[in-house]
């Protein structure tokens, strides 16, 4: 999902391309409204028409990509904006060339046109590098050298401000090249040659390679056939044609594959969600407790999980865990871990023993060397005693007498970290009305735009806003607090929370009333 600043950038790009097209049209009308301009620039009328049509096509292409995401999308949009800017500057140059009074303006337009060309070529390289997946030593060298060569070329162009190194705008407003003008072509030649080799050597489909190569060869073929008769307008027209070809072939191919991948990820999300208990109230016939849980993945699928289950009529198992990594690998390991932990917990053994056996099982087939932090608690409903164990997980928070505080338990090693690890038990006693809150590090480590972490202190403050509320409301309050702190920053990690409210048994409640 796009963030607000990305949406603003998209809107600015669309406004620019549309405005550039309208300006090109508006300036073209001056040919017919001013006889002096028409007489002086009649040979440029055709070029202005190409520029205006090209700018509008760029605006349409840009609009067509606004809702698209994926590899190379941003580079393609930037490339589109650069081509549109080239059309606009070309039109402006037609009105300043050959006019002595506008010599400084014409000089600035020539400089801007050359700089746009440099950035456009660089964005083309970035686009094909991302979409076609350049690999190998040549690609690594090019990634390092091309930006340096670009910076040097920009310096060469800018040096004309102080001394005519590669071109001159004469007193009459005419454009002339110098003997060193070939310096302007070094970056173009090197980048085009390297890009051509990498495109051909890439493992992408042949139609995508051909589409990418049109950006390099169509302008060259056009220039050779027309001998440069139609100037920059014709060259940019060929570049625009290449953009359309790349949009129809590379961009749409990638978008189709991305959509298929997104469909698969959506299915994975549904499968993962179906593995987590999600019906609340979870045990409507049990009056001794209430609980609520939530898991919000940072990506389509995540590595966090929670679980709760009845071991027997008097024991409730509660689990909260966080797998290393994110995405599909973490989700797969999460599913295995959840099943293993639950299976051992249901044997009726202690929490520490359950983690010890789960660790052994996970270490036996852990070729990816992944691990999972896990907290498990087995609540005896008749007494409120909870047998707990932690495998490197976050400290739980316990609400007693209407106030949440962190309970700094002893941590064991993460599950899957080392075969043969043993896990110790510890006990928590919950009285009537007490609550237990467990969570993953996605809560305290939630980060805002200033790279500040939410932290456990803010979490405890949020928990105590309404500590007497039901578990579902408590989780809502904490999540709202996290969202307010994070603001527009992207969610960095999966965020999972579980809250258990111990209401006590009828017998225990009668004993408390008698006392």
TISE-308843 format. One record per residue (C-alpha): residue number from 1; residue in one letter; x, y, z. Coordinates in Angstrom, 1 decimal. Example, Ala and Ser with C-alpha at 12.3 -4.5 7.8 and 13.67 -1.06 7.14 Angstrom:
residues 2
 num residuo   east  north     up
   1       A   12.3   -4.5    7.8
   2       S   13.7   -1.1    7.1
***
This chain:
residues 515
 num residuo   east  north     up
   1       X    0.0    0.0    0.0
   2       X    1.3    3.5   -0.9
   3       X    2.2    5.9    1.8
   4       X    1.0    9.5    1.8
   5       X    4.3   10.9    0.6
   6       X    4.4    8.4   -2.3
   7       X    0.8    9.4   -3.3
   8       X    1.8   13.0   -3.2
   9       X    4.8   12.3   -5.5
  10       X    2.5   10.4   -7.9
  11       X    0.1   13.4   -8.0
  12       X    3.0   15.8   -8.7
  13       X    4.2   13.7  -11.5
  14       X    0.8   13.5  -13.1
  15       X    0.3   17.3  -12.7
  16       X    3.6   18.0  -14.3
  17       X    3.0   15.7  -17.4
  18       X   -0.4   17.1  -18.0
  19       X    0.8   20.7  -17.5
  20       X    3.7   20.1  -19.8
  21       X    1.4   18.8  -22.5
  22       X   -0.9   21.8  -22.2
  23       X    2.0   24.3  -22.3
  24       X    3.2   22.6  -25.5
  25       X   -0.2   23.0  -27.1
  26       X   -0.5   26.6  -25.9
  27       X    2.9   27.5  -27.3
  28       X    2.1   25.8  -30.6
  29       X   -0.9   28.1  -31.0
  30       X    1.5   31.1  -31.0
  31       X    2.5   30.0  -34.6
  32       X   -0.9   31.0  -35.8
  33       X   -1.6   34.0  -33.5
  34       X    1.7   35.8  -34.2
  35       X    2.7   36.3  -37.8
  36       X    6.3   37.3  -36.9
  37       X    6.7   34.0  -34.9
  38       X    5.1   32.0  -37.8
  39       X    7.5   33.6  -40.4
  40       X   10.5   32.9  -38.2
  41       X    9.6   29.4  -37.0
  42       X    7.5   27.9  -39.8
  43       X   10.1   25.1  -40.2
  44       X    9.6   24.2  -36.5
  45       X    5.8   23.8  -36.7
  46       X    6.0   20.1  -37.4
  47       X    8.5   19.6  -34.5
  48       X    6.2   21.4  -32.1
  49       X    3.3   19.2  -33.2
  50       X    5.4   16.1  -32.4
  51       X    6.4   17.6  -29.0
  52       X    2.8   18.4  -28.1
  53       X    1.5   15.0  -29.1
  54       X    4.4   13.3  -27.3
  55       X    3.8   15.2  -24.0
  56       X    0.2   14.2  -24.0
  57       X    1.1   10.6  -24.7
  58       X    3.5   10.8  -21.7
  59       X    0.8   12.1  -19.5
  60       X   -1.5    9.2  -20.6
  61       X    1.3    6.7  -20.0
  62       X    2.0    8.1  -16.6
  63       X   -1.7    8.0  -15.7
  64       X   -1.8    4.4  -16.7
  65       X    0.9    3.4  -14.3
  66       X   -0.3    5.3  -11.2
  67       X   -2.1    2.4   -9.6
  68       X    0.7   -0.1  -10.5
  69       X    3.3   -1.3   -8.0
  70       X    6.2   -3.7   -8.3
  71       X    9.7   -4.0   -9.8
  72       X   10.8   -1.0  -11.8
  73       X    7.5    0.9  -11.6
  74       X    9.0    4.0  -10.0
  75       X   11.9    4.0  -12.5
  76       X    9.5    3.7  -15.4
  77       X    7.4    6.6  -14.1
  78       X   10.5    8.8  -13.6
  79       X   11.7    7.9  -17.1
  80       X    8.3    8.9  -18.4
  81       X    8.5   12.3  -16.7
  82       X   12.0   12.9  -18.1
  83       X   10.8   12.2  -21.7
  84       X    7.8   14.6  -21.1
  85       X   10.2   17.2  -19.8
  86       X   12.3   16.8  -22.9
  87       X    9.4   17.5  -25.1
  88       X    8.5   20.6  -23.2
  89       X   12.1   22.0  -23.2
  90       X   12.3   21.3  -27.0
  91       X    9.2   23.5  -27.6
  92       X   10.7   26.3  -25.5
  93       X   14.0   26.1  -27.4
  94       X   12.2   26.7  -30.7
  95       X   11.0   30.0  -29.5
  96       X   14.4   31.1  -28.2
  97       X   16.8   29.9  -30.9
  98       X   17.9   32.6  -33.3
  99       X   16.6   35.4  -31.1
 100       X   19.5   37.6  -29.8
 101       X   17.4   39.1  -27.0
 102       X   16.6   35.6  -25.6
 103       X   20.2   34.3  -25.8
 104       X   20.5   33.7  -22.0
 105       X   17.1   31.9  -22.0
 106       X   18.1   29.8  -25.0
 107       X   21.5   28.9  -23.3
 108       X   19.6   27.8  -20.2
 109       X   17.2   25.7  -22.3
 110       X   20.0   24.0  -24.1
 111       X   21.7   23.2  -20.8
 112       X   18.5   21.9  -19.4
 113       X   17.8   19.7  -22.4
 114       X   21.2   18.1  -22.2
 115       X   20.8   17.4  -18.5
 116       X   17.4   15.9  -19.0
 117       X   18.9   13.6  -21.6
 118       X   21.6   12.4  -19.1
 119       X   19.0   11.7  -16.4
 120       X   16.7   10.0  -18.8
 121       X   19.4    7.6  -20.0
 122       X   20.3    6.9  -16.3
 123       X   16.6    6.1  -15.5
 124       X   16.4    3.9  -18.5
 125       X   19.4    1.9  -17.2
 126       X   17.8    1.7  -13.8
 127       X   14.5    0.5  -15.2
 128       X   15.9   -2.3  -17.3
 129       X   18.4   -3.2  -14.5
 130       X   15.5   -3.8  -12.1
 131       X   13.0   -5.3  -14.5
 132       X   15.3   -7.6  -16.4
 133       X   17.4   -8.5  -13.4
 134       X   21.0   -7.8  -14.5
 135       X   23.5  -10.1  -12.8
 136       X   27.2  -10.8  -12.9
 137       X   30.5   -8.9  -12.5
 138       X   29.7   -6.6  -15.4
 139       X   26.4   -5.6  -13.8
 140       X   28.1   -4.9  -10.5
 141       X   30.8   -2.8  -12.2
 142       X   28.2   -0.9  -14.2
 143       X   26.2   -0.2  -11.0
 144       X   29.3    1.5   -9.5
 145       X   30.7    3.2  -12.6
 146       X   27.6    4.5  -14.4
 147       X   26.6    7.0  -11.6
 148       X   30.2    8.2  -11.5
 149       X   30.3    8.7  -15.2
 150       X   26.9   10.5  -15.0
 151       X   28.3   12.9  -12.4
 152       X   31.4   13.6  -14.6
 153       X   29.2   14.2  -17.6
 154       X   27.0   16.6  -15.7
 155       X   30.1   18.5  -14.7
 156       X   31.2   18.7  -18.3
 157       X   27.8   20.2  -19.3
 158       X   27.7   22.6  -16.4
 159       X   31.2   23.8  -17.2
 160       X   29.8   25.5  -20.3
 161       X   28.4   28.2  -18.0
 162       X   31.9   29.4  -17.4
 163       X   33.6   28.4  -20.6
 164       X   32.4   27.0  -24.0
 165       X   33.7   23.5  -23.6
 166       X   31.2   21.6  -25.8
 167       X   28.8   24.2  -27.2
 168       X   28.2   27.9  -27.8
 169       X   25.0   29.9  -28.1
 170       X   26.2   32.7  -30.4
 171       X   25.3   36.4  -30.3
 172       X   22.5   35.9  -32.7
 173       X   21.0   33.1  -30.6
 174       X   22.3   30.3  -32.8
 175       X   23.5   27.0  -31.4
 176       X   27.0   25.8  -32.3
 177       X   29.2   22.9  -31.1
 178       X   32.9   23.1  -30.3
 179       X   35.7   20.7  -31.2
 180       X   35.3   19.0  -27.8
 181       X   31.6   18.3  -28.2
 182       X   32.3   14.6  -28.4
 183       X   32.8   14.7  -24.6
 184       X   29.0   14.9  -24.4
 185       X   28.7   11.5  -26.1
 186       X   31.0    9.5  -23.8
 187       X   28.3    8.8  -21.2
 188       X   25.7    8.0  -23.8
 189       X   27.9    5.6  -25.7
 190       X   29.2    3.8  -22.6
 191       X   25.9    3.5  -20.9
 192       X   24.1    2.4  -24.1
 193       X   26.8   -0.2  -24.9
 194       X   26.8   -1.6  -21.4
 195       X   23.0   -1.7  -21.2
 196       X   22.8   -3.5  -24.6
 197       X   25.2   -6.2  -23.4
 198       X   23.4   -6.7  -20.1
 199       X   20.0   -6.7  -21.8
 200       X   21.1   -9.4  -24.2
 201       X   22.8  -11.4  -21.5
 202       X   19.8  -11.2  -19.1
 203       X   17.7  -14.3  -18.5
 204       X   14.5  -12.4  -19.3
 205       X   12.1  -13.5  -22.2
 206       X   13.2  -12.5  -25.7
 207       X   10.3  -10.1  -26.2
 208       X   11.2   -8.1  -23.1
 209       X   14.8   -7.9  -24.3
 210       X   13.8   -6.6  -27.8
 211       X   11.4   -4.1  -26.1
 212       X   14.2   -2.7  -24.0
 213       X   16.6   -2.5  -26.9
 214       X   14.2   -0.3  -28.9
 215       X   15.0    2.6  -26.5
 216       X   18.6    2.5  -27.6
 217       X   18.3    1.6  -31.3
 218       X   15.1    3.3  -32.5
 219       X   16.6    6.8  -32.0
 220       X   19.8    5.7  -33.8
 221       X   18.0    4.2  -36.7
 222       X   15.8    7.3  -37.0
 223       X   18.8    9.6  -36.9
 224       X   20.6    7.6  -39.6
 225       X   17.6    7.5  -41.9
 226       X   16.6   11.2  -41.6
 227       X   20.2   12.5  -41.1
 228       X   18.9   14.5  -38.1
 229       X   16.6   16.4  -40.3
 230       X   13.8   16.7  -37.7
 231       X   16.2   17.4  -34.7
 232       X   15.4   16.5  -31.2
 233       X   11.6   16.3  -31.7
 234       X   12.0   13.3  -34.0
 235       X   14.5   11.7  -31.6
 236       X   12.2   12.1  -28.6
 237       X    9.4   10.7  -30.7
 238       X   11.4    7.5  -31.2
 239       X   12.1    7.4  -27.4
 240       X    8.4    7.8  -26.7
 241       X    7.6    5.0  -29.1
 242       X   10.1    2.9  -27.2
 243       X    8.4    3.8  -24.0
 244       X    5.1    2.6  -25.4
 245       X    6.6   -0.7  -26.5
 246       X    8.3   -1.2  -23.1
 247       X    5.0   -0.4  -21.4
 248       X    3.0   -2.8  -23.5
 249       X    5.6   -5.7  -23.2
 250       X    7.9   -5.3  -20.2
 251       X    5.6   -3.4  -17.9
 252       X    2.5   -5.3  -18.6
 253       X    4.3   -8.7  -18.4
 254       X    5.8   -7.8  -15.0
 255       X    2.4   -6.5  -13.8
 256       X    0.7   -9.7  -14.9
 257       X    3.3  -11.8  -13.1
 258       X    3.0   -9.5  -10.1
 259       X   -0.7   -9.9  -10.0
 260       X   -0.3  -13.7  -10.1
 261       X    2.2  -13.5   -7.3
 262       X   -0.2  -11.3   -5.3
 263       X   -3.0  -13.8   -5.8
 264       X   -0.7  -16.5   -4.4
 265       X    0.3  -14.3   -1.5
 266       X   -3.4  -13.6   -0.8
 267       X   -4.1  -17.3   -0.7
 268       X   -1.1  -17.8    1.6
 269       X   -2.5  -15.0    3.8
 270       X   -5.8  -16.8    4.0
 271       X   -4.2  -20.1    4.8
 272       X   -2.1  -18.6    7.5
 273       X   -5.0  -16.7    9.0
 274       X   -7.1  -19.9    9.0
 275       X   -4.4  -21.5   11.2
 276       X   -4.8  -18.9   13.9
 277       X   -7.8  -19.1   16.1
 278       X  -10.0  -16.2   15.1
 279       X  -13.5  -16.8   16.5
 280       X  -14.3  -14.7   19.5
 281       X  -15.4  -15.2   22.2
 282       X  -13.2  -18.3   21.8
 283       X  -14.8  -20.4   24.6
 284       X  -18.3  -18.9   25.2
 285       X  -19.3  -21.6   27.6
 286       X  -16.4  -21.0   30.0
 287       X  -17.0  -18.3   32.5
 288       X  -13.6  -18.6   34.2
 289       X  -11.8  -16.5   31.6
 290       X  -12.0  -14.3   28.5
 291       X   -9.4  -13.7   26.0
 292       X   -8.7  -11.9   22.7
 293       X   -5.8  -12.0   20.2
 294       X   -4.7  -10.3   17.0
 295       X   -1.9  -10.7   14.5
 296       X   -1.1   -8.0   11.8
 297       X    1.7   -9.0    9.5
 298       X    4.2   -6.4    8.1
 299       X    3.9   -8.2    4.7
 300       X    1.1  -10.2    3.2
 301       X    2.2  -13.2    5.3
 302       X    4.1  -13.0    8.6
 303       X    6.2  -15.0   11.0
 304       X    4.3  -14.1   14.2
 305       X    1.7  -16.4   15.7
 306       X   -0.5  -16.8   18.7
 307       X   -2.4  -19.8   19.9
 308       X   -4.8  -20.8   22.7
 309       X   -6.4  -24.2   23.3
 310       X   -7.9  -26.3   26.0
 311       X   -5.5  -29.0   27.2
 312       X   -8.2  -30.6   29.4
 313       X  -11.2  -29.3   31.2
 314       X   -9.1  -27.4   33.8
 315       X   -6.1  -26.2   31.8
 316       X   -5.9  -23.5   29.1
 317       X   -2.8  -23.2   26.9
 318       X   -1.7  -19.8   25.6
 319       X    1.2  -19.2   23.2
 320       X    2.7  -16.1   21.6
 321       X    5.7  -16.5   19.2
 322       X    7.8  -14.6   16.7
 323       X    9.7  -16.4   13.9
 324       X   13.0  -14.9   12.6
 325       X   12.6  -13.1    9.3
 326       X    9.5  -12.1    7.4
 327       X    7.4  -13.1    4.4
 328       X    6.8  -16.6    3.1
 329       X    9.8  -18.4    4.7
 330       X    8.9  -17.1    8.1
 331       X    5.2  -18.0    7.5
 332       X    6.2  -21.6    6.6
 333       X    8.4  -22.0    9.7
 334       X    5.6  -20.3   11.8
 335       X    3.1  -23.0   10.7
 336       X    5.5  -25.8   11.7
 337       X    6.4  -24.2   15.0
 338       X    2.8  -23.6   15.9
 339       X    1.9  -27.2   15.3
 340       X    4.9  -28.6   17.2
 341       X    4.4  -26.4   20.2
 342       X    0.7  -27.1   20.5
 343       X    1.2  -30.9   20.1
 344       X    3.6  -31.1   22.9
 345       X    1.7  -28.7   25.2
 346       X   -1.4  -30.9   24.8
 347       X    0.5  -33.9   26.2
 348       X   -0.2  -32.5   29.7
 349       X    3.5  -31.8   30.5
 350       X    4.8  -28.6   31.9
 351       X    5.4  -25.5   29.8
 352       X    9.2  -25.9   30.1
 353       X    9.1  -29.5   29.0
 354       X    6.8  -28.6   26.1
 355       X    9.4  -26.0   24.9
 356       X   12.3  -28.4   25.4
 357       X   10.6  -31.1   23.2
 358       X    9.5  -28.5   20.6
 359       X   13.1  -27.2   20.4
 360       X   14.4  -30.7   19.8
 361       X   11.9  -31.3   17.0
 362       X   12.6  -27.9   15.3
 363       X   16.4  -28.3   15.5
 364       X   16.2  -31.8   13.9
 365       X   15.1  -30.5   10.5
 366       X   16.2  -26.8   10.5
 367       X   18.4  -26.5    7.4
 368       X   17.5  -22.9    7.0
 369       X   18.7  -22.2   10.5
 370       X   15.6  -20.2   11.4
 371       X   14.5  -19.7   15.0
 372       X   11.4  -18.6   16.9
 373       X   11.0  -16.8   20.2
 374       X    8.1  -18.3   22.2
 375       X    6.2  -17.6   25.3
 376       X    3.8  -20.3   26.6
 377       X    1.6  -20.3   29.6
 378       X   -0.6  -23.1   30.9
 379       X   -3.4  -21.7   33.1
 380       X   -5.0  -23.9   35.7
 381       X   -8.5  -22.5   35.7
 382       X   -9.6  -23.8   39.1
 383       X   -6.8  -22.0   41.0
 384       X   -5.4  -19.2   38.7
 385       X   -1.9  -20.7   38.8
 386       X   -0.2  -20.4   35.4
 387       X    2.9  -22.5   34.6
 388       X    5.0  -20.5   32.1
 389       X    8.2  -20.7   30.1
 390       X    9.9  -18.3   27.8
 391       X   12.2  -19.1   24.8
 392       X   13.8  -15.6   24.4
 393       X   10.4  -13.9   24.1
 394       X    9.3  -10.4   25.3
 395       X    8.4   -9.9   29.0
 396       X    4.7  -10.3   29.6
 397       X    2.6   -7.6   31.3
 398       X    0.3   -8.5   34.2
 399       X   -2.6   -6.4   35.5
 400       X   -3.1   -6.6   39.3
 401       X   -5.2   -4.2   41.3
 402       X   -6.2   -2.4   38.1
 403       X   -2.7   -1.6   36.9
 404       X   -0.5   -3.3   34.2
 405       X    3.2   -3.8   34.9
 406       X    5.9   -5.7   33.1
 407       X    6.8   -9.1   34.6
 408       X   10.5   -9.7   34.0
 409       X   10.7  -13.4   33.7
 410       X   13.7  -15.5   33.0
 411       X   14.4  -16.1   29.3
 412       X   15.6  -19.3   27.7
 413       X   17.3  -19.7   24.3
 414       X   15.1  -19.2   21.2
 415       X   13.5  -22.4   19.8
 416       X   15.6  -23.8   16.9
 417       X   18.7  -22.0   18.1
 418       X   20.6  -24.9   19.7
 419       X   19.8  -28.6   19.9
 420       X   19.7  -30.0   23.5
 421       X   18.6  -26.7   25.1
 422       X   16.5  -27.0   28.3
 423       X   13.7  -24.6   29.3
 424       X   12.7  -23.8   32.9
 425       X    9.3  -23.2   34.3
 426       X    8.1  -20.3   36.4
 427       X    4.8  -19.7   37.9
 428       X    2.4  -16.8   37.8
 429       X   -0.7  -16.7   40.0
 430       X   -3.7  -14.8   38.7
 431       X   -6.4  -13.6   41.1
 432       X  -10.0  -12.9   40.1
 433       X  -10.0   -9.9   37.7
 434       X   -6.2  -10.1   36.9
 435       X   -5.2   -9.9   33.2
 436       X   -2.2  -11.1   31.3
 437       X   -0.9   -9.4   28.2
 438       X    1.7  -11.0   25.9
 439       X    3.0   -9.7   22.6
 440       X    5.8   -9.8   20.0
 441       X    8.6   -7.3   19.5
 442       X    6.5   -5.7   16.7
 443       X    4.8   -3.7   19.5
 444       X    7.7   -2.1   21.4
 445       X    9.9   -1.9   18.3
 446       X    7.3   -0.1   16.1
 447       X    9.2    2.8   14.6
 448       X    8.1    6.2   13.5
 449       X    9.4    8.4   10.7
 450       X   12.1    9.8   13.0
 451       X   13.4    6.2   13.6
 452       X   12.2    6.3   17.2
 453       X   10.9    3.1   18.8
 454       X    7.5    2.9   20.5
 455       X    9.0    1.1   23.5
 456       X    7.6   -0.9   26.4
 457       X    7.0    2.3   28.5
 458       X    4.5    3.6   26.0
 459       X    3.0    0.2   25.7
 460       X    2.4    0.0   29.5
 461       X    0.9    3.6   29.4
 462       X   -1.5    2.5   26.7
 463       X   -2.4   -0.7   28.6
 464       X   -3.2    1.5   31.7
 465       X   -5.5    3.9   29.8
 466       X   -8.3    1.6   30.6
 467       X   -6.9   -1.4   32.4
 468       X  -10.4   -2.5   33.5
 469       X  -11.6   -2.9   29.9
 470       X  -12.2   -6.2   28.3
 471       X   -9.3   -7.9   26.4
 472       X  -10.6   -6.9   22.9
 473       X  -10.8   -3.2   23.9
 474       X   -7.4   -3.3   25.5
 475       X   -5.9   -4.6   22.3
 476       X   -7.7   -1.9   20.3
 477       X   -6.3    0.8   22.6
 478       X   -2.8   -0.4   22.3
 479       X   -3.0   -0.7   18.6
 480       X   -4.4    2.8   18.3
 481       X   -1.6    4.1   20.4
 482       X    1.0    2.3   18.2
 483       X   -0.6    3.7   15.0
 484       X   -0.6    7.2   16.4
 485       X    3.0    7.0   17.3
 486       X    4.1    5.4   14.0
 487       X    2.1    7.9   11.9
 488       X    2.8    7.5    8.2
 489       X    5.9    5.3    8.6
 490       X    5.7    1.8    7.1
 491       X    5.0   -1.1    9.5
 492       X    8.4   -2.7   10.0
 493       X    7.5   -5.9   11.8
 494       X    4.6   -8.2   12.4
 495       X    2.5   -7.1   15.4
 496       X    0.9   -9.7   17.6
 497       X   -1.0   -9.3   20.9
 498       X   -2.9  -11.6   23.3
 499       X   -4.8  -10.6   26.4
 500       X   -6.3  -13.0   28.9
 501       X   -8.8  -11.9   31.6
 502       X   -9.0  -14.4   34.5
 503       X  -12.4  -14.2   36.1
 504       X  -12.0  -17.1   38.5
 505       X  -14.1  -20.1   39.3
 506       X  -17.5  -19.9   41.0
 507       X  -16.0  -21.7   44.0
 508       X  -13.1  -19.3   44.2
 509       X  -15.4  -16.3   43.9
 510       X  -17.5  -17.6   46.8
 511       X  -14.4  -18.1   49.0
 512       X  -13.3  -14.5   48.2
 513       X  -16.8  -13.2   49.1
 514       X  -16.8  -15.1   52.4
 515       X  -13.4  -13.7   53.4
***
